[in-house]
Structures are given as C-alpha cells and as structure tokens.
Amino acid sequence: MFRPTRILQVAVTSLFLSGCAATGGGQSATSQNPLPPSSSPISTGMNTGASESARGDFLQPDGQLLPELQHFAQETAQAQSIPLDEIVALLSSARYNAQAVRLMTPPATPQRRLRRAWTSYRKRHVDPVRIRRGVTFWQDNRISLDAASARTGVPPSILVAIVGIETVYGSFTGNHRVLDTLTTLGFRFPDPTRPQRQQMFRDQLVDLLVLNHEGKLNARTVEGSFAGAIGLPQFMPGSIMRYAVNAQGNSDGQIDLEHSPADAIASVAAFLQAHGWVRGVPVFAPIRLPANPARLVQDGLQPLSNWPTLQAAGGQALPGAETVWQSQPLGVIDLQDEILGTHDYRTATPNFFAITHYNHSYFYAASVADLAHEIAVRVGYGDPNQPNTPVDK
C-alpha cells in the first residue's frame, strides 16, 4: 500500500470476526492464519462516535492538531481538493482506539511459527451455521444475486459465501468508528516488521475523507471492524471508492453496504470482476494431478502454469467435465495441514486467484469456494465448479 500507486484491497474482520486476512500488504498467499452518510449513504454506522464538538485525542494542548496530522491534513486538502477546515475538523474529533492497537499489535516476544492447519481452518468457515444461513440469505436475495451474477459472471454461490465468511450475512460488521480506527492505526501504530502497514492506513484515511467530502458516507459516524472495514462485505474505504456499486451495477446512485444486501452483493461481484473473474470458468479445474503433485505447487497471487504444462507432467482431465478451463492460466496449490500431516492439492483457475485479491490467503479463497459449493448444492444451482449449470428456480 504505497504511494503513488496505492494497492487498494478489501479488509475483513472475522477474527476480526471470522478469521480473515489483515488489511495492508496482506500475508503470504498460502498462510492459513490471516489476521485476522449523508444524502447518498454508503454506510451510516450506529452514530456512537465522538460528537462534532468532542475534543479528540490527536491535539496539542493549544487545541491544534499534532504536527504530523496537521501536515497530513494540509497535504490531503491540496491533493484531493478538499477544504482544509473540513479535514481539520474531522481529524480533531478522532479518538485513540486502544482496542484496535491491541488487536493489531504483533507479540512483544517472538513466538514459534504457527503451523498451517487447513482442516481446522476450513471447519471454522465452512460450518453448519454459515451453510444454513447462506441458504436463507440466497432465498431472500435471489433476484439481486441472479442479477449480479448475470452482469459479472460471478456465480451467486460465491457472492453468498463471501458475505457469509466476512460477516455471517451481516451479523458482525464491527462497531468501531472508522475515523478513530484509521487515524489511530495510521499515526499511532508503528510496526517495525511491516512499516508499510502504517502508510496503508493513512492512505485509507485519505479515502475516507474523500468519501465524506463527496457525501457518500459520514466519516463522523460510520462504523466497521477494528481495521476499518465497512459493511456486509467488509470493504475498506479505498475499495468503496473503486468497486462499490448499487444493485443496478453502477456507482453514481445511492450505495449502502451496511444495510442493503443488494448493494453488498453487487459490490462484491464488481470487485471480483475487476480482479479478473472469468465468466463460465470453474474455481478449480477438474484435473487428476500426477502422483507427485508437490513439484508443481506454486505460491503467489497469479496462476503460473497452464494445461499443456500440467498435462505434460502427467495431469489428466476428469472425464465428462467442460473444457473451457483448458485455455486459462492455472496454478497448483497445496492446502497443507502441518498438524495432521496432510496435503489437499488442487488446480486453481484465475477465478480462485480473483478471490485471493479479496483476501490474500489461499485458505480463505478455498474456503469461499467450498462454502459456495455446499450452499449451491442445497439451493440447486450456481455451483462455483459447475458455473454453466442451468438456473433451476
């Protein structure tokens, strides 16, 4: 998340609320333990933040912003064409969020590396509650899901699964005032091991100030996770600016990610489409890998192989499956469980890697696909690995 080419991504809350990846530069793609308005609202929050007249925690004794924040305010006002007084007033009301710092701070003493544990990670996310409530969410929002899927090519099951993993369908969206969180993490959260994270939070604070100035949310009241993620899909302010759309699929109308499942669904679909989702292609290619697939395993957020290469190495296409994936770049991934000593090798398509841009963890992306499958089986259509299955409603 560096200027001038800031990489904006979604941040999530799951521990933050359900065990999803941290905001910022993200973790290794194979990590299984990610960290966890106005007249045109994107999210209104619960109005529990500091009042307009409240004195914030980032002020000097004379009531002026601390020098570092004053410089930030001046720089932002000039770069974004926002009145300086508007920015100063908002930053002056920001309160230090000690809980956000505590939850985001790495251990004071080095700890033994956490072992990758795909089996337990999957059980936490592909669980009976999310499956059952996912079916209900799908039934309640079928029209919006089908419309977003038709527009972008993203199966409805994937959209349901992401909302389910992020916030259990809106049950846990966070109650931290985003202005406080981003100011705290941007200016009072040095992390020597990952200095770029502090800059990322400052960049997200700029985006929050822009959204407030444009009347798309109220920075004084909007609430989210302890990392600043907002609404049912847990979009960071930068992702709201770039990918949030309303249920009609455009960004020039009212957008409410906190209270409108239709807008959240459309926005998740738009995000995945913008990050390379390929219509009609499964998440995992139907390939029987050779006896020693470990030599084919890759890392990273882009597929590095292809079907001819895998075929030459001994891979075989499963009979009866569609072949549209054979023209796509592919990547063999290893969902390893170091505790049980097991490996779950899968051949991922660009659609798997599109999900990793939502959260950099392979475990997360695979859990989204697996949860989507379980819900789709119960609904009767929209399976992420059979994306061309006729709609049966």
Protein Blocks (a to p, Z undefined) as FASTA:
>chain_A
ZZfbdcdddddfklomnopacehjbpafkbcbbccddfbdfbgbjolaccfklccfkbcf
kopacfklmmmmmmmmmmnopafklmmmmmmmpccdfklmmmmpccfbdcddddddfklm
mmmmmcfklmmmmmmmmmmmmmmmmmmmmmnopafklmmmmmmmmnonolanojadfklm
mmmmmmmoccfklmmlmmmmmmmmmmmmmmmmnopacfkloccdfnopacjkopafklmm
mmgccfkopakbccdfklmmklmmmmmmmmmmmnopaehiafbdcddddfblmlmpcedj
bdfbdfklmmmnopacdehiafklmmpccdddddddfknopacdddddfklmmmmmmpmc
fklmmmmmmmmmmmmmmnopaiaklmmbccdZZ
